[in-house]
Amino acid sequence: MKHGRRPTKRQKIAMKAVGLNFENWLVYKVTDGQYHLVHRYTGTTRKIPV
């Protein structure tokens, strides 16, 4: 599992816009235009636009 960090307020807003519950996701990588997320419990990864 990739180690993630707690999302910032801006990242939480982006997660909510995509329909994700920000309490269950951690941010492990930030690139130009994408957040790379890892689920807190299952370890699944996901990419969302900024």
N, C-alpha and C positions, 0 to 999 in steps of 0.2 A: 504494500500500500504506500502511496506517496503521502508524505507528510504535508498537511495543509495548515493554513493560518485562518483565524477567524476573519470573516469578511468585514470590510469597512461599510459605512453607511451608504456610500455610492454603489458599492458592490451588492449590498442587500437590495437596493432599489432595482438594480438590473436583474437580480434573481427573481424578484417578485413580478417584474414585467414579463418574464418568460414563463412564470407559473410555478416556480420552485419555492419550497419552504426554506428560507435562509438558515433556519435553526439546524437543519440536517446536512448542510453542505459547507465544505471548507475550500478555500482558495489555495491552490498549490503553485500556480503559475499565472503571470499576467503578461500578455503580449500585446502588440499593437492591434487593437480591435477585438481581442478575445480574452475571456477569463477561462481558465482551466480549473474545473472543480472536481473534488473527490467527495463522495458521500461519507458522512461521518461514521456510519455503522456498517454498510455493505461493502464499501471500498470501490464502488463503481465510479467511473470518471465521465465527465461531460464537459463540452465546450459551449459557451454562450457568447453572443456578441456584446460588446461594451455598450 
